[in-house]
Amino acid sequence: MVLSSKQKAELHNAILEYLGAAGFSETSAAFAQESGIGDVAPPPIGSTQLEKKWTTVIKLQKKIMDLQQQKEQLEEELKNGGGRRGGNARTNKDQLPRVPAEHTLQGHRGNITGVAFHPIYSQLVSASDDASLKVWDYESGEFERTLKGHTNAVQSVAYDPSASLIASCSADLTIKLWSTTTYECSRTLKGHDHNVSCVVFSPTGDHIISSSRDKTIKVWEVQSGFCIKTLEGHEEWVRRVRMGDDGNLIASCSNDQSVRLWSAASGECLHVLRGHSHVVECVAFSPASLIPIGPHAASSSGRRRHAAQPSEYVASGSRDKSIRIWHTTTGQCVACLTGHDNWVRDVFFHPNGKHLVSVSDDKSIRVWDLAEMRCCKTYADAHEHFISCAAFNPKDPHLATGSVDQSLKIWSCR
């Protein structure tokens, strides 16, 4: 395998960083001279990039061995006719959470408000009312580091698609960008006039979208840090904001009991979705893998009428204890899911396209079958207190949930 010039430069910098951190000063100087690169900044306390990549390779090798072993077991079951007696259930083909939780991560001194998985490594970052972010290895359950800089509760956190930046927002009215190499704050974005409640990256990573208690949504350019667009229309606190996978739509929800859909290009409000009878806490767009639902469900002959498009539907969860699913083109509510006994705090479409997952102040995780529009699985008392946030890692199927009990739980979905 031949490395590109960029890959060679990254490898050389990682080697030089490791040699410096390990105390091989003479070797480091000689390598820097022969490779034609200057000194690199000393790494932060903890693993260097070379060490991190090395441990990732070891973990991936272990995964490959585990998958190979699982493959051999399944082949043996099929050979002996065991596959017909429930092999599918054991393989968890739908990638739903398994109980008990693999890890319980503790260290925050306040409610957990947000969680996000690293797009590549077995790492996640959590946000808390204690004004800090914490980075964890979700496979081992080990704490890695704390990021401090906000002066009030951190409300939301997100990785950019390339995994080079972490974005966080806070009740201190700011959005901060953090380098995933140095874990230092590289930029602070100011412009909101009240609590910044949510922050997400666009699918390209070029923009950040934020929502605030000042009733606005702002679009920021990552490279310059400038606010290039402000979306106004909500009458109360904008709780959550999401951008569709195709980058064309923005969805927001608010204390004004509405969900709004916006054109990402023009900033125009396309639909105001009303139906909830209390504060709308969360929204989520559907993936392209979604099975046909609502008016596009299977016909009486059983044939699919329609292939799903990215962001064709948006789900919303509310303090009225219900989840609603809306068609983004027509604005029609195609389903209302009830079953939670308290506020619905977070919701997302499962990447398998067949399920919706929600978490609630009733301390439960619920999985909803989208074909039948009913709750098919309930994880009661998943936490000791209200569950405030959730995230799913589609590349290495795991669910992370955060709670008012100040803990994170990692659930294997393999």
C-alpha positions as CSV (number, residue, x, y, z in Angstrom):
1,M,0.0,0.0,0.0
2,V,1.4,3.4,-1.1
3,L,0.7,6.3,1.2
4,S,-0.3,9.7,-0.2
5,S,1.7,12.8,0.5
6,K,-0.9,13.9,3.1
7,Q,-0.9,10.5,4.8
8,K,2.9,10.5,4.9
9,A,2.9,13.9,6.5
10,E,0.4,12.8,9.1
11,L,2.4,9.7,9.9
12,H,5.6,11.6,10.2
13,N,4.0,14.1,12.6
14,A,2.5,11.3,14.7
15,I,5.9,9.6,14.9
16,L,7.6,12.8,15.9
17,E,4.9,13.6,18.5
18,Y,5.4,10.1,20.0
19,L,9.2,10.3,20.1
20,G,9.0,13.7,21.8
21,A,6.4,12.5,24.4
22,A,8.5,9.3,25.1
23,G,11.6,11.4,25.8
24,F,13.7,10.3,22.8
25,S,14.9,13.8,22.2
26,E,18.0,12.9,20.0
27,T,16.1,10.4,17.9
28,S,13.3,13.0,17.6
29,A,15.7,15.7,16.4
30,A,17.3,13.3,13.9
31,F,14.0,12.2,12.6
32,A,12.7,15.7,12.2
33,Q,15.8,16.7,10.2
34,E,15.7,13.6,7.9
35,S,12.0,13.8,7.3
36,G,12.1,17.5,6.6
37,I,9.5,18.5,9.2
38,G,9.9,20.9,12.1
39,D,9.1,20.3,15.7
40,V,5.5,19.6,16.6
41,A,3.8,21.0,19.7
42,P,4.1,18.7,22.8
43,P,1.0,16.4,23.0
44,P,-1.6,16.9,25.8
45,I,-1.4,14.6,28.8
46,G,-2.6,11.2,27.7
47,S,-2.1,9.1,24.6
48,T,-0.4,10.5,21.5
49,Q,-2.1,10.1,18.1
50,L,0.3,7.2,17.2
51,E,-0.6,5.4,20.4
52,K,-4.3,6.0,19.9
53,K,-4.1,4.6,16.3
54,W,-2.1,1.6,17.5
55,T,-4.6,0.7,20.2
56,T,-7.4,1.2,17.6
57,V,-5.7,-1.3,15.3
58,I,-5.5,-3.8,18.2
59,K,-9.2,-3.3,19.0
60,L,-10.1,-3.8,15.3
61,Q,-8.1,-6.9,15.1
62,K,-9.9,-8.3,18.2
63,K,-13.3,-7.4,16.5
64,I,-12.2,-9.2,13.4
65,M,-11.3,-12.3,15.4
66,D,-14.7,-12.1,17.3
67,L,-16.6,-11.7,14.1
68,Q,-14.7,-14.6,12.5
69,Q,-15.5,-16.8,15.5
70,Q,-19.2,-15.7,15.4
71,K,-19.3,-16.5,11.7
72,E,-17.9,-20.0,12.3
73,Q,-20.5,-20.6,15.0
74,L,-23.3,-19.5,12.8
75,E,-22.1,-21.7,9.9
76,E,-22.0,-24.6,12.3
77,E,-25.5,-23.8,13.5
78,L,-26.8,-23.7,9.9
79,K,-25.0,-26.9,9.1
80,N,-26.7,-28.6,12.0
81,G,-30.1,-27.0,11.3
82,G,-29.8,-24.7,14.3
83,G,-30.4,-21.6,12.3
84,R,-34.1,-22.4,12.0
85,R,-34.5,-22.6,15.7
86,G,-33.8,-19.0,16.5
87,G,-30.3,-18.2,15.2
88,N,-31.5,-14.8,14.0
89,A,-32.5,-13.8,17.5
90,R,-29.1,-14.6,18.8
91,T,-27.3,-12.6,16.0
92,N,-29.4,-9.5,16.8
93,K,-29.8,-8.7,13.1
94,D,-31.8,-5.5,13.9
95,Q,-29.1,-4.2,16.2
96,L,-31.3,-3.4,19.1
97,P,-29.8,-2.8,22.6
98,R,-28.9,-5.8,24.7
99,V,-29.3,-5.9,28.5
100,P,-27.6,-5.3,30.8
101,A,-25.6,-2.2,29.8
102,E,-22.0,-3.0,29.0
103,H,-20.7,0.0,30.9
104,T,-21.9,2.7,33.4
105,L,-19.6,5.8,33.1
106,Q,-19.5,8.1,36.1
107,G,-17.5,11.2,36.7
108,H,-19.8,14.2,35.9
109,R,-21.0,16.2,38.8
110,G,-24.2,17.4,37.1
111,N,-27.0,16.1,34.9
112,I,-25.9,14.7,31.5
113,T,-27.3,16.9,28.8
114,G,-25.7,15.5,25.6
115,V,-23.6,12.7,24.2
116,A,-22.0,12.0,20.8
117,F,-20.0,9.2,19.3
118,H,-16.7,9.7,17.5
119,P,-17.2,9.0,13.8
120,I,-14.1,6.7,13.6
121,Y,-12.6,5.7,17.0
122,S,-14.2,3.9,20.0
123,Q,-14.7,7.2,21.7
124,L,-17.6,9.4,22.8
125,V,-17.9,12.8,24.4
126,S,-20.5,13.8,27.0
127,A,-21.8,17.2,28.0
128,S,-23.1,18.1,31.5
129,D,-24.7,20.8,33.7
130,D,-21.3,20.8,35.5
131,A,-20.0,23.1,32.7
132,S,-17.6,20.4,31.4
133,L,-17.2,17.9,28.5
134,K,-15.7,14.5,29.2
135,V,-14.1,12.1,26.7
136,W,-14.5,8.3,27.2
137,D,-13.5,5.1,25.5
138,Y,-16.8,3.4,25.3
139,E,-15.4,-0.1,24.6
140,S,-13.3,-0.3,27.7
141,G,-15.4,2.1,29.7
142,E,-12.4,4.2,30.6
143,F,-12.4,7.9,31.2
144,E,-9.9,9.8,29.0
145,R,-10.0,13.5,29.7
146,T,-12.1,16.5,30.7
147,L,-12.5,19.6,28.5
148,K,-13.1,22.8,30.5
149,G,-13.8,26.3,29.1
150,H,-17.5,26.9,29.4
151,T,-18.6,28.9,32.5
152,N,-22.1,27.5,32.7
153,A,-24.0,24.3,31.9
154,V,-23.1,22.7,28.6
155,Q,-26.3,21.9,26.8
156,S,-25.2,19.9,23.7
157,V,-22.2,18.4,22.0
158,A,-21.4,17.1,18.4
159,Y,-18.5,15.8,16.4
160,D,-17.9,17.1,12.9
161,P,-18.1,14.4,10.1
162,S,-14.3,14.3,9.7
163,A,-13.8,13.9,13.5
164,S,-11.4,16.9,13.6
165,L,-13.6,19.1,15.7
166,I,-16.0,18.9,18.6
167,A,-18.7,21.6,19.0
168,S,-20.3,22.4,22.3
169,C,-22.9,25.0,23.4
170,S,-23.7,26.4,26.7
171,A,-25.9,28.5,29.0
172,D,-23.0,30.9,29.0
173,L,-24.4,32.0,25.5
174,T,-21.4,30.7,23.6
175,I,-20.5,27.9,21.2
176,K,-17.0,26.4,21.4
177,L,-15.0,24.4,18.9
178,W,-12.4,22.0,20.2
179,S,-9.6,20.3,18.3
180,T,-9.7,16.5,18.6
181,T,-5.9,16.5,18.3
182,T,-5.0,18.8,21.1
183,Y,-8.4,19.0,22.9
184,E,-7.9,22.7,23.2
185,C,-10.6,25.2,22.4
186,S,-9.8,26.6,19.0
187,R,-12.6,29.1,18.6
188,T,-15.5,30.6,20.6
189,L,-18.6,31.7,18.6
190,K,-20.7,34.5,20.1
191,G,-24.0,35.9,18.8
192,H,-26.9,34.3,20.7
193,D,-28.6,36.5,23.4
194,H,-29.6,33.6,25.7
195,N,-29.0,30.0,26.6
196,V,-27.7,28.1,23.6
197,S,-29.6,24.8,23.8
198,C,-28.4,22.7,20.8
199,V,-25.6,22.5,18.3
200,V,-25.1,20.3,15.2
201,F,-22.8,20.1,12.2
202,S,-24.0,20.0,8.6
203,P,-23.4,16.7,6.8
204,T,-20.4,18.4,5.0
205,G,-18.9,19.7,8.2
206,D,-18.7,23.2,6.7
207,H,-21.4,24.7,8.9
208,I,-22.8,24.6,12.4
209,I,-26.5,25.1,13.2
210,S,-27.4,26.2,16.7
211,S,-30.7,26.9,18.6
212,S,-31.3,29.1,21.6
213,R,-33.6,30.4,24.2
214,D,-33.5,33.7,22.4
215,K,-36.0,32.1,20.0
216,T,-33.6,31.9,17.0
217,I,-31.6,29.4,15.0
218,K,-28.2,30.5,13.7
219,V,-26.1,29.0,10.9
220,W,-22.3,29.5,11.3
221,E,-19.5,29.1,8.9
222,V,-16.9,26.8,10.6
223,Q,-13.8,28.1,8.8
224,S,-14.4,31.8,9.6
225,G,-16.6,31.5,12.7
226,F,-19.1,34.0,11.2
227,C,-22.8,33.7,11.6
228,I,-24.1,33.7,8.0
229,K,-27.8,33.2,8.7
230,T,-30.4,33.7,11.5
231,L,-33.7,31.9,11.3
232,E,-36.6,33.5,13.1
233,G,-40.2,32.4,13.6
234,H,-40.5,30.4,16.8
235,E,-42.4,32.3,19.6
236,E,-40.5,30.6,22.5
237,W,-37.3,28.9,23.4
238,V,-35.9,26.7,20.6
239,R,-35.0,23.4,22.3
240,R,-33.5,21.3,19.6
241,V,-32.3,21.6,16.0
242,R,-31.4,19.0,13.4
243,M,-30.2,19.0,9.8
244,G,-31.2,16.2,7.3
245,D,-28.6,13.9,5.9
246,D,-29.0,15.5,2.5
247,G,-28.3,18.9,3.9
248,N,-31.5,20.4,2.4
249,L,-33.7,20.7,5.5
250,I,-33.4,22.0,9.0
251,A,-35.9,20.9,11.7
252,S,-36.4,22.7,15.0
253,C,-38.7,22.3,18.0
254,S,-39.7,24.7,20.7
255,N,-41.5,25.6,23.9
256,D,-44.2,27.1,21.6
257,Q,-45.4,23.4,21.1
258,S,-44.5,23.5,17.4
259,V,-42.0,21.9,15.0
260,R,-40.7,24.0,12.1
261,L,-39.1,22.8,8.9
262,W,-36.7,25.2,7.2
263,S,-34.9,25.4,3.8
264,A,-31.2,25.2,4.6
265,A,-30.4,27.2,1.4
266,S,-32.8,30.1,1.8
267,G,-33.6,30.0,5.5
268,E,-37.3,30.1,4.6
269,C,-39.8,28.4,7.0
270,L,-41.5,25.7,4.8
271,H,-43.9,24.2,7.4
272,V,-45.1,24.8,10.9
273,L,-46.1,21.4,12.4
274,R,-48.7,21.6,15.2
275,G,-50.3,18.8,17.1
276,H,-48.4,18.5,20.4
277,S,-50.1,19.9,23.5
278,H,-46.9,20.7,25.4
279,V,-43.2,21.7,24.9
280,V,-41.6,19.8,22.1
281,E,-38.2,18.5,23.4
282,C,-36.6,16.7,20.5
283,V,-36.7,16.1,16.7
284,A,-35.0,13.7,14.4
285,F,-34.9,13.1,10.6
286,S,-35.5,9.7,9.0
287,P,-32.7,7.9,7.1
288,A,-32.8,6.8,3.5
289,S,-33.0,3.2,4.8
290,L,-36.5,3.8,6.3
291,I,-39.2,1.3,5.4
292,P,-42.3,2.7,3.7
293,I,-44.6,4.1,6.4
294,G,-47.8,6.2,6.5
295,P,-49.3,6.9,3.1
296,H,-46.3,5.2,1.5
297,A,-46.7,1.9,3.4
298,A,-47.2,-1.4,1.6
299,S,-50.3,-1.7,-0.5
300,S,-52.9,-4.4,0.0
301,S,-50.9,-6.6,-2.4
302,G,-47.9,-6.3,-0.1
303,R,-45.8,-4.4,-2.6
304,R,-43.8,-1.3,-1.6
305,R,-45.3,1.8,-3.1
306,H,-42.4,4.1,-2.6
307,A,-38.6,4.1,-1.9
308,A,-37.7,6.2,1.0
309,Q,-35.8,9.4,0.5
310,P,-33.3,11.0,3.0
311,S,-35.2,13.2,5.5
312,E,-38.6,12.3,4.1
313,Y,-40.0,12.2,7.7
314,V,-39.2,13.9,10.9
315,A,-40.1,12.6,14.4
316,S,-40.8,14.8,17.4
317,G,-41.0,14.0,21.1
318,S,-42.8,16.1,23.6
319,R,-43.6,16.7,27.2
320,D,-47.1,15.6,26.3
321,K,-45.6,12.1,26.5
322,S,-46.1,11.4,22.8
323,I,-44.0,11.0,19.7
324,R,-45.3,12.2,16.3
325,I,-44.0,11.4,12.9
326,W,-44.5,14.0,10.1
327,H,-44.1,13.9,6.4
328,T,-41.6,16.7,5.5
329,T,-43.1,17.5,2.1
330,T,-46.8,17.6,3.0
331,G,-46.5,18.5,6.7
332,Q,-49.0,15.8,7.5
333,C,-48.7,13.9,10.8
334,V,-48.7,10.2,9.7
335,A,-48.4,8.7,13.2
336,C,-48.8,9.5,16.9
337,L,-47.0,7.0,19.3
338,T,-48.0,6.9,22.9
339,G,-46.7,4.7,25.7
340,H,-44.2,6.8,27.7
341,D,-45.4,7.8,31.2
342,N,-43.4,11.1,31.3
343,W,-41.7,13.6,29.1
344,V,-40.1,12.3,25.9
345,R,-36.6,13.7,26.0
346,D,-34.8,12.3,22.9
347,V,-35.7,10.3,19.8
348,F,-34.0,8.9,16.8
349,F,-34.7,6.7,13.8
350,H,-32.6,3.5,14.0
351,P,-30.3,3.0,11.0
352,N,-31.9,-0.3,10.3
353,G,-34.9,1.8,9.0
354,K,-37.4,-0.4,10.8
355,H,-37.4,1.1,14.3
356,L,-37.6,4.4,16.2
357,V,-35.9,4.7,19.6
358,S,-36.9,7.1,22.4
359,V,-35.8,7.9,25.9
360,S,-37.9,9.5,28.6
361,D,-38.2,11.0,32.1
362,D,-40.0,7.7,32.9
363,K,-36.5,6.2,33.1
364,S,-37.2,3.9,30.1
365,I,-35.8,3.3,26.6
366,R,-38.5,2.3,24.1
367,V,-38.1,0.8,20.7
368,W,-41.0,1.3,18.3
369,D,-41.8,-0.9,15.3
370,L,-42.4,1.5,12.4
371,A,-44.3,-1.1,10.3
372,E,-46.9,-1.6,12.9
373,M,-46.5,1.8,14.7
374,R,-46.4,0.3,18.1
375,C,-43.9,-0.2,21.0
376,C,-42.2,-3.5,20.5
377,K,-39.6,-3.3,23.3
378,T,-39.3,-1.5,26.6
379,Y,-36.2,-1.2,28.7
380,A,-37.8,-0.1,32.0
381,D,-35.6,1.5,34.7
382,A,-32.7,1.8,32.3
383,H,-31.4,4.5,34.6
384,E,-32.0,5.5,38.2
385,H,-33.4,8.9,37.2
386,F,-34.7,10.7,34.2
387,I,-33.0,9.9,30.9
388,S,-32.1,13.1,29.2
389,C,-30.3,12.2,26.0
390,A,-29.2,9.3,23.7
391,A,-27.0,8.7,20.7
392,F,-26.4,5.7,18.4
393,N,-23.2,4.6,16.7
394,P,-24.1,2.9,13.4
395,K,-20.5,1.9,12.5
396,D,-20.0,0.0,15.7
397,P,-23.6,-0.7,16.9
398,H,-23.8,0.8,20.4
399,L,-26.4,3.0,22.2
400,A,-25.3,5.6,24.7
401,T,-27.8,7.2,27.1
402,G,-27.3,10.0,29.6
403,S,-29.3,10.7,32.7
404,V,-30.1,13.1,35.5
405,D,-28.5,10.5,37.7
406,Q,-25.1,11.9,36.4
407,S,-24.2,8.7,34.6
408,L,-23.8,7.5,31.1
409,K,-24.7,3.9,30.0
410,I,-23.3,2.1,27.0
411,W,-25.5,-0.6,25.5
412,S,-24.2,-3.1,23.0
413,C,-26.4,-3.5,19.9
414,R,-24.3,-6.2,18.2
